[in-house]
Amino acid sequence: MSLLEVLDLQVSFNTSDGVVQAVRGITFNVDSGRTLGIVGESGSGKSVATQTLLRLTPGARVSGTALFEGQDLLKMNADQLRRVRGKQIGMIFQDPLSSLHPLYRVGWQIIEMIRMHEPEMTKAEARKRAVELLGIVGIPQANQRVDDFPHQFSGGMRQRAMIAMALALNPKLIIADEPTTALDATVQAQIIDLLLRLQREFDTSLIMITHDLGVIADIADDVLVMYAGKPVEQTDRRSLYYRPHHPYAKGLLESIPGSTGAKGRLRPIPGQPPSLINVPSGCSFHPRCAYVMDRCITEEPPLRPVGAANDIGVGHDSACWLPEAALGLGSETERLRAKAVGEGRVGAAKQLAARISSDVKGTVAP
């Protein structure tokens, strides 16, 4: 049994404009000691899906199961869940400045969390542990900085403090919600190296949420690509980068600036993510897809196997009507896609494809 098994998780919110279908059926597993990367544009449901596991989405309508060591997180009462949060599952939030209380010292906040789960520990012992944790994550002069307030820390140091808090009780799983988004490239690399080192030392499983495929390349074992609240491609890291199948995953890879610099031509994904109140019919990505076929507009593709499992049993699934053999970024694969698209376009898809081509034409690197 995997450490965490999520099956058909669905999350929605009632609003004055209608029902927001934030997560529309997501299934994934996280094994002990492995890292799952969840990627996608803002609004794809990444954060909502993982925060729901710890019941941090008040007012949401939730269905599905989330088994952590065989126990369903979504059915736990408040006391049971309190024993899991922090102790078994740690959380690193995207914005540490808003996650840390501005009126309490950083060390006090770590100490409070430790003693909440381990009341037998004295304040002196908890303080010693807090200083030790701040030192582990690279805070200089930790015995003095433990008494500083959050505003006295830099952005990178606040993120390190959040990581220290998440590691305080040696949890079996850490959920990192875009922990490097607001950091510069140098500090970002330091945080990634820190997470990798701590994962090796503590044998912790990790869910890394990000829109940065560069981060995923450095840290993930398996990758889940989300779009409009649903998974559209799911496989191991190497397969995603070298043999993508879904046009959205392919678009994410091709929109990364390469080594050609400012003279290179980018390949952006046209348009904007759809409203989760009015999700498009058929494949939700079809209004932005260069390979759209008539079938895509009316029929929603299921997540299906498109490639063989790797040597550790991780398969390759994609929610796309393109042929299963259309894997990769090479010219032969592109010809296979073009052939399928040519056979699958009869009416509406031709007009949509022409509009998408017009939107992309002329876009270059700034």
TAJO-V935691 format. One record per residue. N is the residue number from 1. RES is the residue in one small letter. BURIAL is I if it has 16 or more other C-alpha atoms within 10 Angstrom, else O. Layout:
# TAJO-V935691
((N:RES:BURIAL) (N:RES:BURIAL))
This chain:
# TAJO-V935691
((1:m:O) (2:s:O) (3:l:I) (4:l:I) (5:e:I) (6:v:I) (7:l:I) (8:d:I) (9:l:I) (10:q:I) (11:v:I) (12:s:I) (13:f:I) (14:n:O) (15:t:O) (16:s:O) (17:d:O) (18:g:O) (19:v:O) (20:v:I) (21:q:I) (22:a:I) (23:v:I) (24:r:I) (25:g:I) (26:i:I) (27:t:I) (28:f:I) (29:n:I) (30:v:I) (31:d:I) (32:s:I) (33:g:I) (34:r:I) (35:t:I) (36:l:I) (37:g:I) (38:i:I) (39:v:I) (40:g:I) (41:e:I) (42:s:O) (43:g:I) (44:s:I) (45:g:I) (46:k:I) (47:s:I) (48:v:I) (49:a:I) (50:t:I) (51:q:O) (52:t:I) (53:l:I) (54:l:I) (55:r:I) (56:l:O) (57:t:I) (58:p:O) (59:g:O) (60:a:I) (61:r:O) (62:v:I) (63:s:O) (64:g:I) (65:t:I) (66:a:I) (67:l:I) (68:f:I) (69:e:O) (70:g:O) (71:q:O) (72:d:I) (73:l:I) (74:l:I) (75:k:O) (76:m:O) (77:n:O) (78:a:O) (79:d:O) (80:q:O) (81:l:I) (82:r:O) (83:r:O) (84:v:I) (85:r:I) (86:g:I) (87:k:I) (88:q:I) (89:i:I) (90:g:I) (91:m:I) (92:i:I) (93:f:I) (94:q:I) (95:d:I) (96:p:I) (97:l:I) (98:s:O) (99:s:O) (100:l:I) (101:h:O) (102:p:O) (103:l:O) (104:y:O) (105:r:I) (106:v:I) (107:g:I) (108:w:I) (109:q:I) (110:i:I) (111:i:I) (112:e:I) (113:m:I) (114:i:I) (115:r:I) (116:m:O) (117:h:I) (118:e:O) (119:p:O) (120:e:O) (121:m:O) (122:t:O) (123:k:O) (124:a:O) (125:e:O) (126:a:I) (127:r:I) (128:k:O) (129:r:I) (130:a:I) (131:v:I) (132:e:I) (133:l:I) (134:l:I) (135:g:I) (136:i:I) (137:v:I) (138:g:I) (139:i:I) (140:p:O) (141:q:O) (142:a:I) (143:n:I) (144:q:O) (145:r:I) (146:v:I) (147:d:O) (148:d:O) (149:f:I) (150:p:I) (151:h:O) (152:q:O) (153:f:I) (154:s:O) (155:g:I) (156:g:I) (157:m:I) (158:r:I) (159:q:I) (160:r:I) (161:a:I) (162:m:I) (163:i:I) (164:a:I) (165:m:I) (166:a:I) (167:l:I) (168:a:I) (169:l:I) (170:n:I) (171:p:I) (172:k:I) (173:l:I) (174:i:I) (175:i:I) (176:a:I) (177:d:I) (178:e:I) (179:p:I) (180:t:I) (181:t:O) (182:a:O) (183:l:O) (184:d:O) (185:a:O) (186:t:O) (187:v:I) (188:q:I) (189:a:O) (190:q:I) (191:i:I) (192:i:I) (193:d:O) (194:l:I) (195:l:I) (196:l:I) (197:r:O) (198:l:I) (199:q:I) (200:r:O) (201:e:O) (202:f:O) (203:d:I) (204:t:I) (205:s:I) (206:l:I) (207:i:I) (208:m:I) (209:i:I) (210:t:I) (211:h:I) (212:d:I) (213:l:I) (214:g:O) (215:v:I) (216:i:I) (217:a:O) (218:d:O) (219:i:I) (220:a:I) (221:d:I) (222:d:I) (223:v:I) (224:l:I) (225:v:I) (226:m:I) (227:y:I) (228:a:I) (229:g:I) (230:k:I) (231:p:I) (232:v:I) (233:e:I) (234:q:I) (235:t:I) (236:d:I) (237:r:I) (238:r:O) (239:s:I) (240:l:I) (241:y:I) (242:y:O) (243:r:I) (244:p:I) (245:h:I) (246:h:I) (247:p:I) (248:y:I) (249:a:I) (250:k:I) (251:g:I) (252:l:I) (253:l:I) (254:e:O) (255:s:O) (256:i:O) (257:p:O) (258:g:O) (259:s:O) (260:t:O) (261:g:O) (262:a:O) (263:k:O) (264:g:O) (265:r:I) (266:l:I) (267:r:I) (268:p:I) (269:i:I) (270:p:I) (271:g:O) (272:q:O) (273:p:I) (274:p:I) (275:s:O) (276:l:I) (277:i:I) (278:n:O) (279:v:I) (280:p:I) (281:s:O) (282:g:O) (283:c:I) (284:s:I) (285:f:I) (286:h:I) (287:p:I) (288:r:I) (289:c:I) (290:a:I) (291:y:I) (292:v:I) (293:m:I) (294:d:I) (295:r:I) (296:c:I) (297:i:I) (298:t:O) (299:e:O) (300:e:I) (301:p:I) (302:p:O) (303:l:I) (304:r:I) (305:p:I) (306:v:I) (307:g:I) (308:a:O) (309:a:O) (310:n:O) (311:d:O) (312:i:O) (313:g:O) (314:v:O) (315:g:I) (316:h:I) (317:d:I) (318:s:I) (319:a:I) (320:c:I) (321:w:I) (322:l:I) (323:p:O) (324:e:O) (325:a:O) (326:a:I) (327:l:I) (328:g:I) (329:l:I) (330:g:O) (331:s:O) (332:e:O) (333:t:I) (334:e:O) (335:r:O) (336:l:I) (337:r:I) (338:a:O) (339:k:O) (340:a:I) (341:v:I) (342:g:O) (343:e:O) (344:g:I) (345:r:I) (346:v:O) (347:g:O) (348:a:O) (349:a:I) (350:k:I) (351:q:O) (352:l:I) (353:a:I) (354:a:O) (355:r:O) (356:i:I) (357:s:O) (358:s:O) (359:d:O) (360:v:I) (361:k:O) (362:g:O) (363:t:O) (364:v:O) (365:a:O) (366:p:O))
